[in-house]
Amino acid sequence: MTRDVALQLDEQIRTIRRLLHEASSVTILTGAGVSAESGIPTFRDAQTGLWAKYDPRELATPQAFARDPALVTRWYDERRRKCADCKPNPGHLALARLQDEFEAAGKGFTLITQNVDRLHQRAGSWNPLELHGTLWVWRCTTCGEEREERQIPFSAHPPRCGCGGMRRPGVVWFGETLPESVLAAAWQAAESCGLFMSLGTSSVVEPAASLGRVAAAGGAKTVEINPEATPLSSGVDVSVRGTTGSLLPMILSQD
Ligand code: APR
């Protein structure tokens, strides 16, 4: 890192600290990048081993589950195993601490995540809005009952509900709509916050990608952290190139 880049980063960190200090409410949107430093493979990472020949964008669909529920469930078993082996990283832990600090100070805090791994909750965040659902809750395709499913691997593929129906993962598949109440709460939190932070997301998958623009239109200050530029970068007040696992602890430290 050159001296100029280091100075710019230092200035950006100080600006974000000030914005956090001044804001009476913050809304944070996280994406796969926040879990990258925990080792969670994203959809865009190459599939390995047995699964290399499958396209995840075709497996994560209602059509694939209807065609071959056993195959889709085995693929999710593999993803659940990988997630269970991973731990929250310093970025997740810093966000949990930030929530504690905001709430202790009586300030508004909303965490919105596109991640299905529940690492935020394992780090101590509570009540995040899970825009894309989670790998850990499975829903009966017949009666709709939802149940937390922690057994890895499942003893049956797919697991069965008490009513005899097949259970499917409680994630939002390609081609499906997001849970209405969760999306409405996320929209409202973006519209009404004083500070919006977009962390580790490519800002290309809608409707999450619009939340930053909604926040800015509502008058919020906006911050992005990502090692790469995204479609949101040019429109935010502060766009920092770097990883959330290293930058968030620096931003939230007291020095
Ligand atoms: N820290 C911060 N950002 C990172 C890091 C890191 N350590 N590593 C990678 N990134 C950034 C990448 O530069 C990229 O912009 O994280 C982003 C990850 O992008 P995506 O894989 O597109 O993840 P996301 O934006 O969460 O995708 C949204 O698309 O794959 C579907 O349903 C899936 O929820 C997911 C949705």
Boltz pocket constraint, residues with backbone or C-beta under 6 A from the ligand:
constraints:
  - pocket:
      binder: B
      contacts: [[A, 30], [A, 31], [A, 32], [A, 33], [A, 34], [A, 36], [A, 37], [A, 42], [A, 43], [A, 44], [A, 114], [A, 115], [A, 132], [A, 172], [A, 199], [A, 200], [A, 201], [A, 202], [A, 203], [A, 204], [A, 205], [A, 225], [A, 226], [A, 227], [A, 228], [A, 229], [A, 230], [A, 242], [A, 243], [A, 244], [A, 245]]
      max_distance: 6.0
